[in-house]
């Protein structure tokens, strides 16, 4: 008796045992990933707009980003910097989505599997080319 997982694996696993090529993202998958990217971007924007410890908010809704303070702010400044970096990564992923290049590896131009994008929707590289990016 075979399970559904076994039947599914048999359909997508090439007969020669090679690693299966990822399928194109469906419209539903793209919508799901876009929703997640936008949700996380909005959350980061709220965090940046109300950043504690900053003399001024790091992001103003009208004018966009403001520079980080010049002084060494220690851990709060580091966290704010990482938050800004994460925000930029999400915005870049949304731009790729709008351009129609989202879900393609920037290294080899192969499709990035949906499973990887569902865990890391901002991924720019497949596992072979970039691992974490």
N, CA and C atoms as an extended XYZ file, in Angstrom:
399
Properties=species:S:1:pos:R:3:atomname:S:1:resname:S:1:resid:I:1 pbc="F F F"
N         0.837       -1.170        0.000 N   UNK     1
C         0.000        0.000        0.000 CA  UNK     1
C         0.887        1.240        0.000 C   UNK     1
N         0.541        2.207       -0.830 N   UNK     2
C         1.334        3.430       -0.909 CA  UNK     2
C         0.601        4.584       -0.260 C   UNK     2
N         1.372        5.484        0.283 N   UNK     3
C         0.782        6.677        0.897 CA  UNK     3
C         0.729        7.796       -0.121 C   UNK     3
N        -0.030        8.840        0.201 N   UNK     4
C        -0.116        9.984       -0.695 CA  UNK     4
C         1.265       10.611       -0.880 C   UNK     4
N         2.046       10.719        0.193 N   UNK     5
C         3.385       11.300        0.102 CA  UNK     5
C         4.266       10.490       -0.844 C   UNK     5
N         4.153        9.159       -0.791 N   UNK     6
C         4.935        8.305       -1.670 CA  UNK     6
C         4.530        8.516       -3.116 C   UNK     6
N         3.217        8.599       -3.368 N   UNK     7
C         2.741        8.829       -4.730 CA  UNK     7
C         3.188       10.191       -5.235 C   UNK     7
N         3.130       11.212       -4.382 N   UNK     8
C         3.553       12.554       -4.776 CA  UNK     8
C         5.041       12.561       -5.083 C   UNK     8
N         5.828       11.934       -4.223 N   UNK     9
C         7.277       11.883       -4.430 CA  UNK     9
C         7.597       11.163       -5.737 C   UNK     9
N         6.847       10.118       -6.052 N   UNK    10
C         7.087        9.380       -7.286 CA  UNK    10
C         6.792       10.254       -8.502 C   UNK    10
N         5.806       11.132       -8.407 N   UNK    11
C         5.469       11.994       -9.544 CA  UNK    11
C         6.516       13.071       -9.779 C   UNK    11
N         7.125       13.598       -8.715 N   UNK    12
C         8.068       14.704       -8.884 CA  UNK    12
C         9.519       14.262       -8.907 C   UNK    12
N         9.833       13.071       -8.469 N   UNK    13
C        11.212       12.583       -8.455 CA  UNK    13
C        11.543       11.970       -9.812 C   UNK    13
N        12.550       12.509      -10.508 N   UNK    14
C        12.933       11.930      -11.785 CA  UNK    14
C        13.348       10.477      -11.617 C   UNK    14
N        13.141        9.693      -12.660 N   UNK    15
C        13.440        8.260      -12.610 CA  UNK    15
C        14.914        7.987      -12.367 C   UNK    15
N        15.791        8.882      -12.815 N   UNK    16
C        17.229        8.652      -12.653 CA  UNK    16
C        17.738        8.994      -11.260 C   UNK    16
N        16.845        9.432      -10.355 N   UNK    17
C        17.236        9.742       -8.985 CA  UNK    17
C        17.813       11.130       -8.804 C   UNK    17
N        17.878       11.909       -9.883 N   UNK    18
C        18.391       13.272       -9.781 CA  UNK    18
C        17.446       14.124       -8.945 C   UNK    18
N        17.945       15.218       -8.448 N   UNK    19
C        17.113       16.139       -7.674 CA  UNK    19
C        16.054       16.735       -8.589 C   UNK    19
N        14.794       16.714       -8.168 N   UNK    20
C        13.746       17.263       -9.032 CA  UNK    20
C        13.879       18.769       -9.182 C   UNK    20
N        13.532       19.265      -10.358 N   UNK    21
C        13.556       20.709      -10.592 CA  UNK    21
C        12.305       21.320       -9.977 C   UNK    21
N        12.456       22.474       -9.327 N   UNK    22
C        11.285       23.119       -8.728 CA  UNK    22
C        10.277       23.510       -9.811 C   UNK    22
N         9.019       23.486       -9.428 N   UNK    23
C         7.955       23.899      -10.332 CA  UNK    23
C         7.758       25.405      -10.210 C   UNK    23
N         7.163       25.994      -11.247 N   UNK    24
C         6.812       27.412      -11.197 CA  UNK    24
C         5.834       27.645      -10.059 C   UNK    24
N         5.911       28.814       -9.463 N   UNK    25
C         4.984       29.153       -8.393 CA  UNK    25
C         3.590       29.344       -8.981 C   UNK    25
N         2.587       28.841       -8.279 N   UNK    26
C         1.215       29.075       -8.711 CA  UNK    26
C         0.800       30.484       -8.317 C   UNK    26
N        -0.289       30.976       -8.893 N   UNK    27
C        -0.786       32.300       -8.532 CA  UNK    27
C        -1.145       32.359       -7.054 C   UNK    27
N        -1.722       31.276       -6.531 N   UNK    28
C        -2.079       31.230       -5.112 CA  UNK    28
C        -0.827       31.292       -4.233 C   UNK    28
N         0.232       30.599       -4.627 N   UNK    29
C         1.475       30.632       -3.861 CA  UNK    29
C         2.085       32.033       -3.889 C   UNK    29
N         2.062       32.663       -5.052 N   UNK    30
C         2.600       34.027       -5.169 CA  UNK    30
C         1.809       34.978       -4.284 C   UNK    30
N         0.482       34.868       -4.293 N   UNK    31
C        -0.342       35.734       -3.432 CA  UNK    31
C        -0.006       35.501       -1.963 C   UNK    31
N         0.151       34.245       -1.573 N   UNK    32
C         0.478       33.921       -0.184 CA  UNK    32
C         1.831       34.530        0.210 C   UNK    32
N         2.824       34.386       -0.649 N   UNK    33
C         4.152       34.924       -0.356 CA  UNK    33
C         4.134       36.452       -0.346 C   UNK    33
N         3.397       37.053       -1.271 N   UNK    34
C         3.296       38.513       -1.297 CA  UNK    34
C         2.626       39.030       -0.029 C   UNK    34
N         1.579       38.350        0.408 N   UNK    35
C         0.900       38.747        1.659 CA  UNK    35
C         1.871       38.711        2.830 C   UNK    35
N         2.669       37.655        2.897 N   UNK    36
C         3.632       37.522        3.993 CA  UNK    36
C         4.692       38.621        3.925 C   UNK    36
N         5.207       38.897        2.736 N   UNK    37
C         6.203       39.962        2.575 CA  UNK    37
C         5.630       41.312        2.997 C   UNK    37
N         4.413       41.613        2.569 N   UNK    38
C         3.778       42.894        2.909 CA  UNK    38
C         3.451       42.973        4.404 C   UNK    38
N         3.017       41.874        4.993 N   UNK    39
C         2.698       41.844        6.419 CA  UNK    39
C         3.951       42.137        7.243 C   UNK    39
N         5.034       41.453        6.901 N   UNK    40
C         6.267       41.650        7.668 CA  UNK    40
C         6.845       43.050        7.435 C   UNK    40
N         6.751       43.556        6.200 N   UNK    41
C         7.224       44.911        5.924 CA  UNK    41
C         6.447       45.935        6.754 C   UNK    41
N         5.129       45.790        6.803 N   UNK    42
C         4.301       46.726        7.584 CA  UNK    42
C         4.656       46.663        9.065 C   UNK    42
N         4.891       45.464        9.564 N   UNK    43
C         5.263       45.307       10.970 CA  UNK    43
C         6.596       46.012       11.250 C   UNK    43
N         7.564       45.829       10.359 N   UNK    44
C         8.855       46.494       10.539 CA  UNK    44
C         8.719       48.010       10.442 C   UNK    44
N         7.863       48.481        9.549 N   UNK    45
C         7.667       49.926        9.429 CA  UNK    45
C         7.068       50.510       10.698 C   UNK    45
N         6.158       49.784       11.327 N   UNK    46
C         5.613       50.254       12.611 CA  UNK    46
C         6.708       50.291       13.669 C   UNK    46
N         7.553       49.270       13.672 N   UNK    47
C         8.655       49.221       14.632 CA  UNK    47
C         9.615       50.381       14.404 C   UNK    47
N         9.953       50.628       13.147 N   UNK    48
C        10.891       51.706       12.830 CA  UNK    48
C        10.315       53.074       13.142 C   UNK    48
N         9.022       53.235       12.934 N   UNK    49
C         8.388       54.532       13.170 CA  UNK    49
C         8.332       54.869       14.654 C   UNK    49
N         8.342       53.860       15.502 N   UNK    50
C         8.238       54.099       16.939 CA  UNK    50
C         9.468       53.595       17.682 C   UNK    50
N        10.612       53.587       16.995 N   UNK    51
C        11.841       53.060       17.601 CA  UNK    51
C        12.156       53.787       18.905 C   UNK    51
N        12.273       53.011       19.966 N   UNK    52
C        12.601       53.593       21.268 CA  UNK    52
C        14.086       53.903       21.330 C   UNK    52
N        14.406       54.954       22.024 N   UNK    53
C        15.806       55.300       22.220 CA  UNK    53
C        16.377       56.185       21.128 C   UNK    53
N        15.652       56.364       20.037 N   UNK    54
C        16.149       57.235       18.975 CA  UNK    54
C        15.625       58.643       19.220 C   UNK    54
N        16.454       59.620       18.936 N   UNK    55
C        16.037       61.006       19.123 CA  UNK    55
C        14.876       61.339       18.190 C   UNK    55
N        14.919       60.773       17.004 N   UNK    56
C        13.824       60.940       16.044 CA  UNK    56
C        13.498       59.570       15.500 C   UNK    56
N        12.278       59.344       15.033 N   UNK    57
C        11.962       58.045       14.447 CA  UNK    57
C        12.888       57.740       13.271 C   UNK    57
N        13.192       56.462       13.086 N   UNK    58
C        14.058       56.084       11.981 CA  UNK    58
C        13.338       56.168       10.647 C   UNK    58
N        12.019       56.178       10.685 N   UNK    59
C        11.276       56.272        9.451 CA  UNK    59
C        10.100       57.201        9.636 C   UNK    59
N         9.937       58.100        8.712 N   UNK    60
C         8.815       59.021        8.715 CA  UNK    60
C         7.909       58.623        7.564 C   UNK    60
N         6.626       58.462        7.808 N   UNK    61
C         5.697       58.008        6.767 CA  UNK    61
C         5.690       58.932        5.547 C   UNK    61
N         5.917       60.219        5.752 N   UNK    62
C         5.864       61.168        4.632 CA  UNK    62
C         7.169       61.217        3.855 C   UNK    62
N         8.294       61.208        4.551 N   UNK    63
C         9.564       61.445        3.867 CA  UNK    63
C        10.417       60.199        3.697 C   UNK    63
N        10.034       59.083        4.271 N   UNK    64
C        10.833       57.870        4.136 CA  UNK    64
C        11.850       57.746        5.252 C   UNK    64
N        12.955       57.069        4.966 N   UNK    65
C        13.941       56.774        5.995 CA  UNK    65
C        14.759       57.986        6.374 C   UNK    65
N        15.144       58.006        7.622 N   UNK    66
C        16.081       59.000        8.121 CA  UNK    66
C        17.349       58.255        8.509 C   UNK    66
N        18.433       58.966        8.581 N   UNK    67
C        19.714       58.344        8.897 CA  UNK    67
C        19.758       57.877       10.339 C   UNK    67
N        20.553       56.854       10.583 N   UNK    68
C        20.810       56.410       11.952 CA  UNK    68
C        21.622       57.475       12.669 C   UNK    68
N        21.474       57.575       13.981 N   UNK    69
C        22.277       58.547       14.726 CA  UNK    69
C        23.773       58.287       14.542 C   UNK    69
N        24.577       59.364       14.547 N   UNK    70
C        26.020       59.231       14.372 CA  UNK    70
C        26.697       58.648       15.604 C   UNK    70
N        26.081       58.796       16.757 N   UNK    71
C        26.709       58.320       17.982 CA  UNK    71
C        26.561       56.812       18.096 C   UNK    71
N        27.457       56.218       18.866 N   UNK    72
C        27.402       54.785       19.093 CA  UNK    72
C        26.270       54.495       20.076 C   UNK    72
N        25.197       53.956       19.577 N   UNK    73
C        24.033       53.710       20.408 CA  UNK    73
C        24.002       52.334       21.023 C   UNK    73
N        25.034       51.537       20.831 N   UNK    74
C        25.077       50.211       21.413 CA  UNK    74
C        24.040       49.279       20.812 C   UNK    74
N        23.476       48.425       21.648 N   UNK    75
C        22.528       47.411       21.198 CA  UNK    75
C        21.296       47.996       20.522 C   UNK    75
N        20.656       49.051       21.050 N   UNK    76
C        19.490       49.597       20.341 CA  UNK    76
C        19.814       50.036       18.914 C   UNK    76
N        20.972       50.666       18.715 N   UNK    77
C        21.352       51.099       17.371 CA  UNK    77
C        21.598       49.900       16.463 C   UNK    77
N        22.216       48.851       17.007 N   UNK    78
C        22.458       47.635       16.235 CA  UNK    78
C        21.140       46.993       15.824 C   UNK    78
N        20.206       46.904       16.747 N   UNK    79
C        18.905       46.313       16.436 CA  UNK    79
C        18.159       47.140       15.401 C   UNK    79
N        18.226       48.460       15.531 N   UNK    80
C        17.572       49.335       14.560 CA  UNK    80
C        18.208       49.181       13.181 C   UNK    80
N        19.517       49.054       13.157 N   UNK    81
C        20.227       48.870       11.895 CA  UNK    81
C        19.811       47.555       11.235 C   UNK    81
N        19.717       46.507       12.018 N   UNK    82
C        19.284       45.207       11.482 CA  UNK    82
C        17.838       45.261       11.003 C   UNK    82
N        17.010       46.005       11.729 N   UNK    83
C        15.608       46.150       11.324 CA  UNK    83
C        15.530       46.879        9.994 C   UNK    83
N        16.328       47.927        9.835 N   UNK    84
C        16.373       48.649        8.561 CA  UNK    84
C        16.849       47.736        7.437 C   UNK    84
N        17.871       46.939        7.715 N   UNK    85
C        18.387       46.002        6.713 CA  UNK    85
C        17.340       44.980        6.307 C   UNK    85
N        16.630       44.465        7.281 N   UNK    86
C        15.560       43.489        7.006 CA  UNK    86
C        14.466       44.142        6.166 C   UNK    86
N        14.111       45.379        6.509 N   UNK    87
C        13.092       46.108        5.756 CA  UNK    87
C        13.528       46.271        4.297 C   UNK    87
N        14.773       46.648        4.075 N   UNK    88
C        15.288       46.819        2.715 CA  UNK    88
C        15.226       45.507        1.940 C   UNK    88
N        15.515       44.387        2.618 N   UNK    89
C        15.460       43.076        1.983 CA  UNK    89
C        14.039       42.741        1.544 C   UNK    89
N        13.066       43.052        2.397 N   UNK    90
C        11.665       42.775        2.068 CA  UNK    90
C        11.184       43.665        0.921 C   UNK    90
N        11.584       44.932        0.936 N   UNK    91
C        11.208       45.846       -0.145 CA  UNK    91
C        11.807       45.354       -1.472 C   UNK    91
N        13.041       44.889       -1.446 N   UNK    92
C        13.679       44.365       -2.663 CA  UNK    92
C        12.926       43.138       -3.182 C   UNK    92
N        12.469       42.268       -2.280 N   UNK    93
C        11.699       41.084       -2.691 CA  UNK    93
C        10.385       41.504       -3.337 C   UNK    93
N         9.723       42.502       -2.775 N   UNK    94
C         8.475       43.000       -3.363 CA  UNK    94
C         8.728       43.634       -4.732 C   UNK    94
N         9.851       44.285       -4.897 N   UNK    95
C        10.199       44.852       -6.214 CA  UNK    95
C        10.420       43.739       -7.235 C   UNK    95
N        11.096       42.656       -6.825 N   UNK    96
C        11.285       41.521       -7.728 CA  UNK    96
C         9.942       40.905       -8.097 C   UNK    96
N         9.037       40.853       -7.135 N   UNK    97
C         7.705       40.323       -7.393 CA  UNK    97
C         7.007       41.165       -8.463 C   UNK    97
N         7.050       42.487       -8.314 N   UNK    98
C         6.433       43.389       -9.291 CA  UNK    98
C         7.098       43.292      -10.659 C   UNK    98
N         8.409       43.047      -10.679 N   UNK    99
C         9.153       42.960      -11.936 CA  UNK    99
C         9.000       41.604      -12.615 C   UNK    99
N         8.438       40.634      -11.885 N   UNK   100
C         8.273       39.298      -12.459 CA  UNK   100
C         9.496       38.415      -12.333 C   UNK   100
N        10.468       38.817      -11.512 N   UNK   101
C        11.676       38.015      -11.337 CA  UNK   101
C        11.719       37.313       -9.978 C   UNK   101
N        10.684       37.506       -9.182 N   UNK   102
C        10.634       36.903       -7.846 CA  UNK   102
C        10.606       35.377       -7.974 C   UNK   102
N        11.329       34.724       -7.086 N   UNK   103
C        11.342       33.269       -7.067 CA  UNK   103
C        12.399       32.648       -7.963 C   UNK   103
N        13.219       33.488       -8.585 N   UNK   104
C        14.327       33.006       -9.406 CA  UNK   104
C        15.634       33.303       -8.684 C   UNK   104
N        16.528       32.345       -8.702 N   UNK   105
C        17.830       32.497       -8.060 CA  UNK   105
C        18.645       33.557       -8.800 C   UNK   105
N        19.218       34.491       -8.049 N   UNK   106
C        20.048       35.525       -8.654 CA  UNK   106
C        21.397       34.971       -9.111 C   UNK   106
N        21.748       33.769       -8.650 N   UNK   107
C        23.012       33.161       -9.044 CA  UNK   107
C        22.912       32.356      -10.325 C   UNK   107
N        21.936       31.444      -10.395 N   UNK   108
C        21.845       30.526      -11.536 CA  UNK   108
C        20.573       30.698      -12.355 C   UNK   108
N        19.668       31.557      -11.923 N   UNK   109
C        18.400       31.851      -12.594 CA  UNK   109
C        17.420       30.674      -12.576 C   UNK   109
N        17.698       29.670      -11.763 N   UNK   110
C        16.753       28.562      -11.605 CA  UNK   110
C        15.650       28.981      -10.637 C   UNK   110
N        14.537       28.272      -10.675 N   UNK   111
C        13.444       28.558       -9.757 CA  UNK   111
C        13.818       28.174       -8.336 C   UNK   111
N        13.430       29.004       -7.391 N   UNK   112
C        13.623       28.698       -5.970 CA  UNK   112
C        12.361       27.953       -5.533 C   UNK   112
N        12.498       26.802       -4.891 N   UNK   113
C        11.320       26.020       -4.507 CA  UNK   113
C        10.400       26.783       -3.548 C   UNK   113
N         9.092       26.533       -3.686 N   UNK   114
C         8.098       27.180       -2.839 CA  UNK   114
C         8.379       26.919       -1.363 C   UNK   114
N         8.813       25.714       -1.016 N   UNK   115
C         9.109       25.395        0.376 CA  UNK   115
C        10.143       26.329        0.966 C   UNK   115
N        11.168       26.639        0.211 N   UNK   116
C        12.211       27.569        0.678 CA  UNK   116
C        11.636       28.972        0.818 C   UNK   116
N        10.853       29.402       -0.182 N   UNK   117
C        10.276       30.748       -0.138 CA  UNK   117
C         9.240       30.878        0.963 C   UNK   117
N         8.538       29.798        1.287 N   UNK   118
C         7.532       29.892        2.349 CA  UNK   118
C         8.188       30.075        3.712 C   UNK   118
N         9.403       29.575        3.869 N   UNK   119
C        10.154       29.751        5.116 CA  UNK   119
C        10.903       31.078        5.109 C   UNK   119
N        11.383       31.463        3.939 N   UNK   120
C        12.215       32.656        3.792 CA  UNK   120
C        11.771       33.387        2.520 C   UNK   120
N        10.636       34.104        2.574 N   UNK   121
C        10.079       34.682        1.346 CA  UNK   121
C        10.965       35.711        0.660 C   UNK   121
N        11.957       36.212        1.352 N   UNK   122
C        12.864       37.183        0.749 CA  UNK   122
C        14.077       36.530        0.097 C   UNK   122
N        14.127       35.201        0.059 N   UNK   123
C        15.282       34.472       -0.478 CA  UNK   123
C        15.622       34.943       -1.889 C   UNK   123
N        16.916       35.139       -2.114 N   UNK   124
C        17.388       35.577       -3.429 CA  UNK   124
C        18.153       34.484       -4.157 C   UNK   124
N        18.526       33.437       -3.433 N   UNK   125
C        19.329       32.372       -4.026 CA  UNK   125
C        18.778       31.003       -3.642 C   UNK   125
N        19.003       30.046       -4.529 N   UNK   126
C        18.659       28.662       -4.215 CA  UNK   126
C        19.698       28.146       -3.201 C   UNK   126
N        19.449       26.984       -2.676 N   UNK   127
C        20.374       26.394       -1.702 CA  UNK   127
C        21.751       26.187       -2.326 C   UNK   127
N        21.811       25.737       -3.569 N   UNK   128
C        23.088       25.462       -4.228 CA  UNK   128
C        23.938       26.710       -4.384 C   UNK   128
N        23.310       27.825       -4.739 N   UNK   129
C        24.082       29.050       -5.019 CA  UNK   129
C        24.375       29.902       -3.803 C   UNK   129
N        23.427       29.960       -2.876 N   UNK   130
C        23.645       30.925       -1.811 CA  UNK   130
C        23.352       30.455       -0.425 C   UNK   130
N        22.687       29.328       -0.301 N   UNK   131
C        22.369       28.843        1.033 CA  UNK   131
C        21.389       29.721        1.760 C   UNK   131
N        21.880       30.760        2.426 N   UNK   132
C        21.031       31.570        3.301 CA  UNK   132
C        20.369       32.744        2.591 C   UNK   132
N        20.862       33.183        1.440 N   UNK   133
C        20.364       34.419        0.849 CA  UNK   133
C        19.280       34.268       -0.052 C   UNK   133
